[in-house]
Amino acid sequence: MPDMSASVSLAVTHLVPLAKEVDENKVTPGVLGFIVFAVMALAVWGLMKSMSKHMQKVDFKEAPDAAAEEARQRADSPAQQG
């Protein structure tokens, strides 16, 4: 399996000339900026889809805590009598 950094370096060397073709007097993101933005947008979309899938599996109904319920009833009973 080839080294990942070598393939990334090769990809960047092909994309950098595309970014250099713009006028030096203008500040624009260019093709490289668009590619980076598109990759980030796809990553966020994938993460949101995954999060949505996991959130649907979550059961938000809590089971009543017996010990907390007894403590609350003991705390309320003297207040009601007094």
N, C-alpha and C positions, 0 to 999 in steps of 0.2 A: 504494500500500500504506500503510495507516494506521500511525502511530507506535506501536510496541510498548508504550512506557511509558504512553501514553494508555489503551490497552485494559487494561493491568495496573492502572492507577489506578482505572479505572471498575469493574473486578472487585473491587478491595479496598474501594471505597466501598460496594459492595453487600454485602460479607461482614462488614464491621466492625459494622454494626448487629446482625447475627446474634450476634456475639460480645458485644455490650453488653447483650443481653437477660438474661444471667445475673445472679444475686443479687450485689451488690457486696461482701457479707460473705464470700463463698466464692471460693476460688481454683480455677478449673477451666479446662481448655484450651478447652472449648466447641466449636462447629461449626468455627470457623476453625482451631483446633488439629487437629481431626480431618482437615480437608481438607489441611492442610500435611503431616501425617503420612502420609496416604494417597498423596499425590503423591510424597513421598520414598520410600515403600515400593515404589511402582510403578517409580520410577527405579532403585532398587537391584535389583529383580527383573529389569529389562531389562538392566542392566549385568552381572548374574551370568549371565544367559542368553547374552549376547554373549561374555563371558569363557569360558564353558564351550565355546561353539562354536569359539573361537579356540584353546583349549587342546587340543581334539581334533585340530587340524591340526598340532600340534607333534610332531616326531619326537624322542624322548628318547634314541635310540641314537646314541652318539658314534662317529664314525669314528676308528680308531686313528691317533694322531699319530706318524708315522714318525720324526721327529727326536727326539721325547721318548723313544720306545722305544729308539732307539740310544743315547741318553745314559744311560738307565737301565741298559742292558746293559753299557755301558762302566764305569759306576760299580760294578755288582755283580761284575764279573769279577775285579778285584784283591782284593776282599774274600773271595771264594771260594777263591782260590789261597793266601792268607796264613794 
